[in-house]
Amino acid sequence: MAFAQPATFNEAWSDERVFAYLNHLPPEGVSADFHVLYTAYKHMRPFDFERLLVQFKANGRDVNATDNQGRTLAQVIAAHPSQNAEFLDLLARFA
């Protein structure tokens, strides 16, 4: 039987862990900036996502990058049945 890592909640994320998302490589044909934002959104809490956005913008990256369907991350999030207002507010603030 395989062992599963126990779930942990509300653990502190180091800068190293948050900023490692900046180096996530996208699949072929996908915007690197969109991929980083989408991947971070799926895995981070709003507080950590905000930390990432500060560095993302400082690196000159595009918060309004689009997916292959021409949607920004804010548009993708807004389309979710249970949209997360905190993430939308952060994206608007950094746009």
Secondary structure, DSSP 8 states (H G I E B T S, - for coil): ---------S----HHHHHHGGG----TTS-HHHHHHHHHHHH--HHHHHHHHHHHHHTT--TT-B-TTS-BHHHHHHHSTT--HHHHHHHHHH-
